[in-house]
Amino acid sequence: QVQLVESGGGLVQPGGSLRLSCAASGIIKSIQNMAWYRQGPGKERELVAVITNNGGTVYADSVKGRFTISRDNANKAILLQMNSLKPEDTAVYYCHADRIETPWEAIYDNWGQGTQVTVSS
């Protein structure tokens, strides 16, 4: 069984920093693109940042220059370093992997359970 498990959320003051982690568990051969999404109160889920298996990155305009996504292929994990946090960054943050290959099958559209980030004074 393959799972994505996020950690690192919490409460932080405006201007502060948090680092989110997402690790894939199970018997995995490879993972293609991985990403962070978020869903704020009363809002639709939106893409925050994507990282390809070659390390290419794309960011939402709202987080450019403040957030950094990185990838640890050996440990099948991604990180999201979030700096200069704003109240509007408050959301549940979800990890996503578009294709996870196991020795037996390819599994598409994989989601973690989410981790809450609250930015408030």
C-alpha positions as CSV (number, residue, x, y, z in Angstrom):
1,Q,0.0,0.0,0.0
2,V,1.3,3.4,-0.9
3,Q,0.7,6.5,1.2
4,L,1.7,10.1,1.3
5,V,2.1,11.5,4.8
6,E,2.5,15.2,5.5
7,S,3.9,16.8,8.6
8,G,5.1,20.2,9.8
9,G,1.9,22.3,9.9
10,G,1.0,24.5,12.8
11,L,0.3,28.0,14.0
12,V,2.7,30.8,13.1
13,Q,2.6,34.6,13.3
14,P,2.5,36.7,10.2
15,G,6.1,37.1,8.8
16,G,7.1,33.7,10.3
17,S,8.2,30.5,8.6
18,L,7.2,26.9,8.5
19,R,8.5,23.9,6.7
20,L,6.2,21.1,5.5
21,S,7.3,17.6,4.7
22,C,5.7,14.9,2.7
23,A,7.0,11.4,2.6
24,A,5.8,8.5,0.4
25,S,5.7,5.1,2.1
26,G,5.4,1.7,0.7
27,I,7.3,-0.3,-1.9
28,I,8.0,2.3,-4.6
29,K,10.1,2.2,-7.7
30,S,9.6,5.8,-8.8
31,I,7.4,8.9,-8.4
32,Q,6.9,11.4,-11.2
33,N,5.7,15.0,-10.5
34,M,5.0,15.9,-6.9
35,A,3.2,19.0,-5.7
36,W,1.7,20.9,-2.8
37,Y,-1.9,22.1,-3.0
38,R,-3.8,24.1,-0.4
39,Q,-7.4,24.8,0.5
40,G,-8.3,27.8,2.5
41,P,-11.5,28.4,4.4
42,G,-14.4,28.7,2.0
43,K,-12.1,28.4,-1.0
44,E,-11.4,25.8,-3.7
45,R,-8.2,23.7,-3.6
46,E,-5.4,25.5,-5.4
47,L,-2.0,24.5,-6.6
48,V,0.9,26.0,-4.6
49,A,4.0,24.5,-6.2
50,V,5.1,21.6,-8.4
51,I,8.4,19.8,-8.7
52,T,9.2,17.3,-11.4
53,N,11.3,14.2,-11.0
54,N,14.1,16.1,-12.6
55,G,13.8,19.0,-10.2
56,G,12.0,21.5,-12.3
57,T,9.7,23.8,-10.3
58,V,6.6,25.9,-10.9
59,Y,5.0,28.2,-8.3
60,A,1.7,29.9,-7.9
61,D,2.1,33.7,-8.3
62,S,0.9,34.2,-4.8
63,V,3.8,32.3,-3.2
64,K,6.7,33.2,-5.6
65,G,9.7,34.5,-3.8
66,R,8.4,33.3,-0.4
67,F,8.0,29.5,-0.8
68,T,10.5,26.9,-2.0
69,I,9.7,23.4,-3.0
70,S,12.4,20.8,-2.9
71,R,12.7,17.1,-3.5
72,D,14.6,14.2,-1.9
73,N,14.3,11.4,-4.4
74,A,16.3,8.9,-2.3
75,N,13.8,9.3,0.5
76,K,10.8,9.8,-1.8
77,A,9.9,13.0,-0.1
78,I,9.3,16.6,-0.8
79,L,9.6,19.7,1.4
80,L,7.9,23.1,1.2
81,Q,9.8,25.9,2.9
82,M,7.4,28.7,3.6
83,N,8.8,32.1,4.6
84,S,7.2,35.5,5.1
85,L,3.9,33.9,5.8
86,K,0.7,35.9,5.5
87,P,-2.8,35.4,7.0
88,E,-4.0,34.5,3.5
89,D,-1.7,31.5,3.5
90,T,-3.9,29.9,6.1
91,A,-5.1,26.6,4.7
92,V,-5.0,22.9,4.8
93,Y,-1.9,21.9,2.7
94,Y,-2.0,18.7,0.7
95,C,0.8,16.7,-0.9
96,H,0.1,15.2,-4.3
97,A,1.9,12.7,-6.5
98,D,0.6,12.3,-10.0
99,R,2.1,8.8,-10.7
100,I,3.7,6.4,-8.3
101,E,5.2,3.3,-9.7
102,T,5.4,0.1,-7.6
103,P,6.8,-3.3,-8.7
104,W,3.2,-4.3,-9.6
105,E,1.4,-1.3,-10.9
106,A,1.3,2.4,-11.5
107,I,-1.0,4.4,-9.1
108,Y,-2.3,7.8,-10.3
109,D,-3.6,10.9,-8.5
110,N,-2.2,10.2,-5.0
111,W,-3.1,12.6,-2.1
112,G,-2.0,12.9,1.4
113,Q,-4.3,13.6,4.3
114,G,-3.4,17.3,4.7
115,T,-1.8,19.4,7.3
116,Q,-3.2,22.6,8.8
117,V,-1.3,25.8,8.5
118,T,-2.6,28.8,10.4
119,V,-1.1,32.2,10.1
120,S,-2.4,34.5,12.8
121,S,-1.2,37.0,15.4
